[in-house]
């Protein structure tokens, strides 16, 4: 299995962090709720919702980990104001999932679903960005359970909460709706360079229509 590495400009290359962020040495554990127990015989990753053919697509754990693997070197910016820079994330590009299970032409957003019904909404353009990756490894090592094993989504250009831990699937949507933290006052888009932390900062068009 090949391991190409893509380097990102930004904090990893020595430039400034996003506004309000501080450099973090190490990787703090931050999440809501308990750490789920991984049961490989029951685990599946599914794509559903407004798919191009109207059917859902599923992979078991063995099938999912056999998908094309790549690495991306990118920063992780937590809304709690720490930034971890220059990490190497290994896993399956989000673009691979979209290619294997295409969305319908009118899909504009996705909802990424994780264990315990946790969810995070993303614009389709953010989800299919070249650097979005369903990470299974960090710096060449399998993720630990506390950090999202067996898979977490990394979207480097957005705050880290937009990439859930313990991901189980993706729902294609033809209209936006808020995920778990977005329903609880966090910004619907979450761009750290614009410091989009909270929903009260949203401009017209940033969030779903009421």
C-alpha positions, 0 to 999 in steps of 0.5 A: 500500500503506497503512502504518498504525502501531500504537504500543506502551506500554513502553520505546518510550514511555519506561518501564523496560526488562525486567529485566536489559536495557540500552538499545542504540543501533543494531542489532547483528548476532546469529545462528548460522551463515552468512547465506543467499543469497536466490534469489527464483526458489526461495524459498517460504513454506509453512504445513503440519502440522495445517492445518484442511483437511489441505493445505499452503499455499505462496506464492512471494516475489512472492505473499508480498510482495503480502499485506496489509502493516502496520507496528508500532512495537515494541521488540526484546529480545535474550536477550544483554541488549540492547534496541532500542526504538521500531523500526518493523517493516513486513510481513505480520501473522502473523494474516493467515497464520493467516486464509489458512491456518487451523490445525485446532481442536486446534492449540496451538503452531507451529514457525517454520522458517527457512533451514538447518533453524533452528526456534523453537516458539511457543504459538499464542496468542503467534503470533496476537497482534496485534503479531506480524509477518513483517517485511520492513522496518525503519524504512521500509527493506528488511531487510538480509541480515544482519538477516533479509532477505527476512523475519523474525518479530517477536514483540515481547512475547517475546525476539528469538530466538523470532522467527527470521531468514530464515523459510521457513514455519510448522508447526501442531502439536497438541503442543509440541516445542522448537525449535533454541535451546530444545533447547540450554538456552533457555527454552521461552516466553521472556518478557523481562518474566519474564526467562525466559532459560534452561530451568532457570527453567521452571515446570511447564507451561512446556515440552513434556511428556517 
